[in-house]
Amino acid sequence: MKKKIILFLIIFTAFVLRVWKINDFPAGLNADEAAIGYNAYSLIQTGKDEFGHPWPINFQSFNDFKPGLYFYLVLPFVKIFGLNELAVRLPSVLLGTLTVVILYFLVYELFNSKPLALSSSLLLAISPWHLHFSRGGWESNAAVFFIVLGVYLFYLGLQKPKYFVLCALSFILSMYTYHSARVITPLLLVGLAFFYRKDIFSKENWKLLVITFLFAGIVLVPLIKTFIRGAGTSRFSGVGIFADQGPFWRVNELRGQHKNPNSLIPKILHNQYFEYGVQFADNYLRHFNGDFLFIVGDEIQRNRVPEMGQLYLVEFPFLVLGFYFFFRKRPKNCEFVFWWLAVAPIASALTFQSPHAIRALNMVVPLVIITGYGIVQSYFWLKEKSKLYFVFCILYFVFYVWNFGYYLHQYYVHYPKIYPSAWEYGFKDLTGYLKEKQDNFDKIYVTNKYDQPYILLAFYLKYPPADFQKEAKLTERDIFGFSTIDHFGRYYFGPIDQNKSKEPNSLIIGTPEEIPDSATIVKRIYFRDGKTEAFRITEN
């Protein structure tokens, strides 16, 4: 009964931490969240996405063809709550909380230890890495839920094979949710098949396995079609490791230092396969760097909290101890935990932006399991070896609470002020102003200094999707594979220059760098700190 109460408190804590002030923090709405919400809104209104595609598997969006499952999870919330931040983020909140629940049962299934299951789920419940991406409309968070659920159902399937079909479904859903899962999920399945091959491929299971494979094959057909047509791989072409031309030019530079660059030796020693292999290895190892995990975190401001790593610094010694005790005691099923940790960063390492907290989010699961094992084993060891174990527990608890409190302080107080533009705060206030003024102008010019402004305006204006589908045209892809919309309705997006400021009956919205103090500014929109200007507005 006591452990059930503790588990309930952990789940309650996980939910509160993820849902508290979800409309206001993160401060603003990023372009991907707006795209998810507006496309769900478009489906409700017209049965088509923003570009007129009926009920797609991958949403074209910024020409990055986002996997569509999270869009469909958001759809009923938009129907109930309307097109707002809550509707986009609440599914992620719920799935993040459920991941904490499923992790408890998974760890208990793996190690038959309630203290370890409780400690692992608690660590995930308050993890800055998992918390951060549970509070926004992140497809990666939903994918992690389906991956954890799939692994849990697999272990249930070892006892009751009927669960293998549900296991397959959960894994497939992860691949319909996020690009990285299309790499990680098959690798996890390879590990599960290898470590438990005797249990899986027994004579008693072969009929059910055939059914499972047939079922999986049928459900995967639509996804496979998207790969054949290119939509499933278009995102990788923009951010994949081969989109980085650095290794290519490195090869040319090194070969050029030989007397005969085209001879056999330079070609063997200096080639693209080797250079890209080195780049991949470097990207991969960066995910285990102490700075990334405990000190600085992701380089991208939207993915990090100031002065925080992806994990709490106070967890570092217990992560090390977790490895130590795992290697020393070799508990059953620990090999798969190591396998999970080994493959978790691979999808992220295959891109030129590494380490990347979003694409490697599933790393948090094996890390909290190993850290939890270190905490539990250290407690039992101290209790056996020292009468002062209680003092050590109190001291650690105090340090942990301080580290946790520091994270919350950084997140709620300093994050929106140190990185004011990370979440594109200001567009909601801007559209409030535009709703009153837009009918007075023939053209409204909006700066493109911030990421994909068109979708944020469409979201907050609740622009009629039927009209948007007729008016909006994507631009050519940029070097990262993204496209945008430069015009819909009376709205035009691009750099603000002097030519625009001379057009009659127009409203011009730019940044302080684009609109000087000498201009006649009719409105200023500020970031969350109330001091830094996000937009300046002038009228002609």
C-alpha positions in Angstrom: 0.0 0.0 0.0 2.8 2.4 0.9 4.5 1.9 -2.5 1.2 2.5 -4.3 0.8 5.8 -2.5 4.4 6.7 -3.5 3.7 5.8 -7.1 0.5 7.9 -7.1 2.4 10.9 -5.7 5.1 10.5 -8.4 2.5 10.4 -11.1 0.7 13.4 -9.7 4.0 15.3 -9.4 4.8 14.4 -13.0 1.5 15.7 -14.3 1.6 18.9 -12.2 5.1 19.7 -13.4 4.1 19.2 -17.0 0.8 21.0 -17.0 1.4 24.0 -14.6 1.0 27.3 -16.5 1.3 25.4 -19.8 -0.3 28.3 -21.7 2.4 30.7 -20.5 5.5 28.6 -20.3 7.3 28.1 -22.6 6.8 31.8 -23.2 5.4 31.8 -26.7 4.6 29.3 -29.4 7.2 27.9 -31.7 6.6 27.5 -35.4 6.4 23.7 -35.3 3.7 23.9 -32.6 1.8 26.4 -34.6 2.0 24.2 -37.7 0.7 21.2 -35.7 -2.2 23.2 -34.3 -3.2 25.0 -37.5 -3.1 21.8 -39.6 -5.3 20.1 -37.1 -7.6 23.1 -37.3 -7.5 22.9 -41.1 -8.5 19.2 -41.0 -11.4 20.0 -38.7 -12.6 22.8 -41.0 -11.9 21.3 -44.4 -10.7 17.7 -44.1 -7.4 18.9 -45.6 -4.1 20.2 -44.4 -2.9 23.7 -44.9 -1.9 23.0 -48.5 -5.0 21.0 -49.4 -3.8 17.5 -48.9 -6.6 15.3 -47.5 -5.8 13.5 -44.3 -2.0 13.0 -45.0 0.4 10.6 -43.3 3.2 13.2 -43.4 2.3 16.8 -43.3 4.1 19.0 -45.9 4.3 22.0 -43.5 7.6 23.8 -44.2 8.5 21.1 -46.8 9.9 19.0 -44.0 7.0 16.5 -44.2 6.4 16.1 -40.5 5.2 12.6 -39.4 1.5 13.0 -38.8 0.4 11.0 -35.7 0.9 13.9 -33.3 -1.2 16.1 -35.5 -4.1 13.7 -35.2 -3.6 13.4 -31.5 -3.9 17.2 -31.2 -7.0 17.3 -33.5 -9.7 16.4 -30.8 -8.1 18.8 -28.3 -8.3 21.6 -30.9 -12.0 20.6 -31.4 -12.7 20.8 -27.7 -10.5 23.7 -26.5 -10.1 25.7 -29.8 -7.0 26.7 -31.6 -4.6 27.7 -28.7 -1.5 26.7 -26.8 -3.3 24.3 -24.5 -4.8 22.2 -27.3 -1.4 21.8 -28.9 0.5 21.0 -25.7 -1.9 19.0 -23.6 -1.4 15.7 -25.6 2.3 16.0 -24.9 1.7 16.7 -21.2 -0.5 13.6 -21.0 1.8 11.3 -22.9 4.8 12.6 -20.9 3.0 11.7 -17.7 2.0 8.3 -19.0 5.6 7.6 -20.0 6.5 8.0 -16.3 3.7 5.5 -15.4 4.8 3.0 -18.1 8.4 3.3 -17.1 7.6 2.1 -13.6 6.0 -1.1 -14.9 8.7 -1.6 -17.4 11.5 -1.3 -14.8 9.7 -3.6 -12.4 9.2 -6.1 -15.3 13.0 -5.9 -16.1 14.5 -6.1 -12.6 11.7 -7.2 -10.3 12.5 -4.3 -7.9 9.9 -1.9 -6.7 12.5 0.5 -5.2 14.3 0.7 -8.6 11.0 1.1 -10.5 9.9 3.9 -8.1 13.3 5.7 -8.3 13.4 5.5 -12.1 9.9 6.8 -12.5 10.6 9.6 -10.0 13.8 10.6 -11.9 11.9 10.7 -15.1 9.0 12.6 -13.6 11.4 15.5 -12.6 14.0 15.1 -15.3 14.8 18.5 -16.9 15.3 16.7 -20.2 11.9 14.9 -20.2 10.1 17.8 -18.5 11.2 20.3 -21.1 9.9 18.3 -24.1 6.7 17.2 -22.3 5.6 20.9 -21.8 5.6 21.7 -25.6 4.0 20.2 -28.6 6.9 18.0 -29.4 6.4 14.9 -31.6 9.6 13.5 -30.1 8.0 13.2 -26.7 5.0 11.3 -28.1 7.4 9.0 -29.9 9.3 8.2 -26.7 6.0 7.3 -25.1 5.2 4.8 -27.8 8.8 3.4 -27.7 8.7 2.9 -23.9 5.2 1.3 -24.2 6.4 -0.9 -27.0 9.4 -2.2 -25.0 7.1 -2.9 -22.0 4.6 -4.8 -24.2 7.5 -6.8 -25.6 8.4 -8.0 -22.1 4.8 -8.8 -21.4 4.8 -10.7 -24.7 7.6 -12.9 -23.4 5.2 -14.3 -20.8 2.0 -13.9 -22.8 2.7 -13.9 -26.6 -0.6 -12.2 -27.4 1.0 -8.9 -26.4 3.4 -9.1 -29.3 0.8 -7.7 -31.7 0.2 -4.7 -29.4 4.0 -4.3 -29.0 4.4 -4.2 -32.8 1.6 -1.6 -33.0 3.2 0.6 -30.4 6.6 0.5 -32.1 5.0 1.3 -35.5 3.1 4.2 -34.0 6.4 5.7 -32.8 7.6 5.7 -36.4 4.4 7.4 -37.5 5.1 10.1 -34.9 8.7 11.3 -35.3 11.6 11.0 -37.8 14.2 9.8 -35.3 12.0 6.9 -34.2 12.3 5.5 -37.8 15.9 4.9 -37.0 15.8 4.1 -33.3 12.8 1.8 -33.2 14.2 -0.8 -35.7 17.5 -0.8 -33.8 15.8 -1.4 -30.5 13.9 -4.3 -32.2 17.2 -5.8 -33.4 18.5 -5.7 -29.8 15.3 -7.3 -28.4 15.3 -10.0 -31.1 19.0 -10.8 -30.4 18.9 -10.8 -26.6 15.6 -12.8 -26.4 15.8 -14.9 -29.5 15.3 -18.2 -27.7 12.2 -17.0 -26.0 10.8 -15.3 -29.1 11.4 -17.9 -31.8 10.2 -20.9 -29.9 7.8 -23.5 -31.5 4.9 -22.3 -29.3 5.1 -18.8 -30.7 5.6 -19.2 -34.4 1.9 -18.9 -35.3 1.5 -15.7 -33.3 4.8 -14.3 -34.7 3.5 -14.9 -38.3 0.3 -13.0 -37.4 2.4 -10.2 -35.8 4.7 -9.8 -38.8 1.7 -9.8 -41.2 -0.1 -7.2 -39.1 3.0 -5.1 -38.9 3.6 -5.3 -42.6 0.1 -4.2 -43.4 0.2 -1.2 -40.9 3.6 -0.2 -42.3 2.5 -0.1 -46.0 1.4 3.6 -45.9 4.7 4.6 -44.2 6.8 2.6 -46.7 4.9 4.4 -49.6 6.0 7.8 -48.2 9.6 6.7 -48.2 9.3 5.5 -51.8 7.8 8.9 -52.8 10.4 10.8 -50.9 8.2 12.5 -48.2 9.5 10.1 -45.5 13.2 11.0 -46.2 12.9 14.7 -47.2 13.7 16.0 -43.7 17.0 14.0 -43.6 18.0 15.4 -46.9 17.9 18.9 -45.3 19.6 18.1 -41.9 21.3 14.8 -42.5 25.0 14.5 -42.0 25.6 14.4 -45.8 24.0 17.9 -46.1 27.1 19.2 -44.4 29.7 19.8 -47.0 32.5 20.2 -44.5 33.9 16.7 -44.8 33.7 16.9 -48.6 35.9 20.0 -48.7 38.1 18.5 -46.1 38.8 15.6 -48.4 39.7 17.9 -51.2 42.0 20.0 -49.0 43.9 16.9 -47.8 44.2 15.4 -51.2 45.5 18.7 -52.5 48.4 18.6 -50.1 49.8 15.6 -52.0 52.0 15.9 -55.1 49.6 13.7 -57.1 46.1 14.2 -55.6 44.5 11.7 -57.9 46.9 8.8 -57.1 45.8 5.7 -55.2 47.3 6.6 -51.7 45.5 10.0 -51.3 42.2 8.3 -52.4 42.6 5.6 -49.8 43.7 7.8 -47.0 41.4 10.8 -47.7 37.9 9.9 -48.9 34.4 11.0 -48.1 33.5 7.6 -46.5 36.2 8.1 -43.9 35.5 11.8 -43.2 31.8 11.3 -42.9 32.5 8.3 -40.6 34.7 10.5 -38.4 31.9 13.2 -38.4 29.3 10.6 -37.3 31.6 9.2 -34.6 32.2 12.7 -33.3 28.5 13.6 -33.4 27.7 10.3 -31.6 30.2 10.8 -28.8 29.1 14.4 -28.1 25.8 13.0 -26.7 27.8 11.5 -23.9 29.8 14.7 -23.2 29.6 16.0 -19.7 28.9 19.5 -20.8 25.9 18.4 -22.8 24.5 16.1 -20.1 25.2 18.1 -17.0 26.5 21.6 -17.6 25.3 23.4 -20.8 22.8 21.2 -22.6 21.7 21.7 -26.2 23.2 24.6 -28.1 19.8 25.5 -29.5 18.1 28.0 -27.2 14.6 26.6 -27.6 15.9 23.2 -26.5 17.7 24.2 -23.3 17.3 26.0 -20.0 20.0 28.6 -19.0 22.9 27.2 -17.0 21.4 23.7 -17.0 22.4 20.4 -18.7 20.0 17.8 -19.9 20.3 16.1 -16.5 20.8 17.4 -13.0 24.4 17.8 -12.0 23.7 16.1 -8.6 22.8 12.9 -10.6 26.3 12.5 -12.1 27.9 10.4 -9.2 24.9 8.1 -9.2 25.0 7.6 -13.0 28.6 6.6 -12.6 27.7 4.3 -9.7 24.8 2.9 -11.7 27.3 1.8 -14.4 29.6 0.4 -11.7 26.9 -1.7 -10.0 25.4 -2.8 -13.3 28.8 -4.2 -14.5 29.5 -5.6 -11.1 26.2 -7.3 -10.4 25.1 -8.0 -13.9 21.3 -8.1 -13.2 19.1 -9.9 -15.6 18.1 -7.7 -18.6 20.8 -5.1 -18.0 22.3 -5.8 -21.4 19.2 -4.4 -23.2 19.4 -1.2 -21.1 23.0 -0.8 -22.3 21.9 -1.5 -25.9 19.2 1.1 -25.6 21.6 3.7 -24.4 24.1 2.8 -27.2 21.6 3.2 -30.0 19.6 6.1 -28.6 21.8 8.9 -30.1 22.3 7.3 -33.5 19.5 9.2 -35.3 20.7 12.5 -33.9 24.3 11.6 -34.8 23.2 11.1 -38.4 22.5 14.9 -38.6 24.9 17.7 -38.7 23.3 19.3 -35.6 24.8 17.4 -32.7 24.3 16.8 -29.9 20.6 17.4 -30.3 18.3 17.1 -27.3 15.1 16.5 -29.3 16.3 13.8 -31.7 18.1 12.0 -28.8 15.3 12.4 -26.3 14.9 8.7 -25.9 18.4 8.6 -24.3 16.7 9.9 -21.1 15.0 6.5 -20.5 18.1 4.3 -20.1 20.0 7.1 -18.3 17.3 7.4 -15.6 17.2 3.6 -15.2 21.0 3.4 -14.7 21.0 6.5 -12.4 18.1 4.9 -10.4 20.0 1.7 -10.1 23.0 3.7 -8.8 20.8 5.4 -6.2 19.1 2.2 -5.0 22.3 0.1 -4.8 24.2 2.9 -3.1 21.5 3.2 -0.5 21.6 -0.5 0.3 25.4 -0.5 0.3 25.5 2.5 2.7 22.9 1.0 4.9 24.9 -2.2 5.3 28.3 -0.5 5.7 27.7 2.6 7.7 25.5 3.7 10.6 25.7 7.2 9.1 23.7 6.2 6.0 20.8 8.3 7.1 23.0 11.4 7.2 24.2 10.7 3.6 20.6 10.3 2.5 19.5 13.6 4.0 22.5 15.4 2.5 21.8 14.0 -0.9 18.1 14.8 -0.6 19.0 18.4 0.2 21.4 18.7 -2.8 18.8 17.2 -5.1 16.0 19.5 -3.9 18.3 22.5 -4.4 19.3 21.3 -7.9 15.6 20.7 -8.8 14.6 24.1 -7.3 17.3 25.8 -9.3 16.0 24.2 -12.5 12.5 25.4 -11.8 13.8 28.9 -11.0 15.8 29.0 -14.2 12.9 27.7 -16.3 10.1 30.0 -15.0 12.1 33.2 -14.1 15.2 33.4 -16.3 14.5 31.3 -19.4 12.0 33.7 -21.1 14.2 36.6 -20.3 17.7 35.3 -21.2 16.3 33.7 -24.5 13.4 36.1 -25.3 13.1 35.1 -28.9 13.6 31.4 -28.5 9.8 30.7 -28.5 8.8 33.6 -30.8 7.0 35.4 -28.0 5.1 38.5 -29.3 3.1 37.0 -32.1 0.1 36.6 -29.9 0.1 40.2 -28.9 0.9 41.2 -32.5 -2.2 39.4 -33.9 -4.3 40.9 -31.1 -3.3 44.3 -32.6 -3.8 43.1 -36.2 -7.3 41.9 -35.6 -8.3 45.5 -34.8 -6.3 47.1 -37.6 -6.0 44.7 -40.5 -9.2 45.8 -42.4 -7.8 49.4 -42.6 -4.9 48.4 -44.9 -4.4 46.9 -48.4 -1.1 45.2 -47.5 0.5 44.2 -44.3 4.2 43.5 -44.4 5.7 41.3 -41.7 9.4 40.7 -41.0 10.7 37.2 -41.6 13.5 37.6 -39.0 11.7 35.2 -36.8 11.1 31.5 -37.8 8.2 30.9 -40.1 6.1 34.0 -39.2 3.3 33.0 -41.6 2.2 30.0 -39.6 2.1 31.9 -36.3 -0.1 34.6 -37.8 -2.4 31.9 -39.4 -2.6 30.2 -36.0 -3.4 33.2 -33.9 -5.6 34.9 -36.5 -7.4 31.6 -37.0 -7.2 32.4 -40.7 -9.9 30.4 -42.6 -8.1 27.3 -43.8 -10.2 27.1 -47.0 -8.9 30.6 -48.0 -5.3 29.7 -46.9 -5.3 26.6 -49.1 -6.1 28.7 -52.2 -3.7 31.6 -51.4 -0.5 30.0 -49.9 2.4 28.8 -52.0 5.6 27.4 -50.7 8.9 28.9 -51.7 11.9 26.9 -53.0 13.8 25.0 -50.3 16.6 26.7 -48.5 20.0 25.1 -47.8 18.5 23.2 -44.8 15.6 21.8 -46.8 12.9 24.2 -45.5 10.4 26.3 -47.4 8.1 29.0 -46.2 5.1 31.1 -47.3 5.8 34.6 -48.5 2.2 35.7 -49.0 -1.4 34.9 -48.0 -4.4 37.2 -48.0 -3.2 40.8 -47.4 -0.1 39.5 -45.5 3.4 39.6 -47.0 6.5 38.1 -45.4 10.1 39.0 -45.9 12.8 41.5 -45.0 11.6 45.0 -44.2 13.3 47.7 -46.4 12.7 51.3 -47.4 10.7 50.3 -50.5 8.0 48.8 -48.3 7.9 51.7 -46.0 6.8 53.9 -49.0 3.9 51.9 -50.2 0.5 53.7 -49.6 -2.1 52.2 -47.3 0.2 49.6 -45.9 1.1 48.4 -42.4 4.8 47.5 -41.8 5.9 45.2 -39.0 9.6 44.8 -38.4 12.3 44.3 -35.8 14.1 47.2 -34.1 17.0 46.5 -36.5 14.7 47.0 -39.5 12.7 50.0 -38.3 14.8 52.8 -36.9 14.0 55.1 -33.9 13.5 58.0 -36.3 10.4 56.2 -37.9 6.9 57.1 -36.8 6.2 54.0 -34.7 2.6 53.5 -33.8 3.0 50.4 -31.8 5.7 48.4 -30.0 5.4 44.7 -29.1 7.7 43.5 -26.4 9.2 40.1 -25.4 8.3 38.5 -22.1 10.7 40.6 -20.1 8.7 43.7 -21.0 11.8 45.6 -22.0 13.2 44.0 -25.2 11.3 45.0 -28.3 10.1 42.1 -30.6 8.3 44.2 -33.2 7.9 47.8 -34.2 4.9 48.8 -36.3 4.5 51.8 -38.7 1.6 52.8 -40.9 1.5 54.4 -44.4 
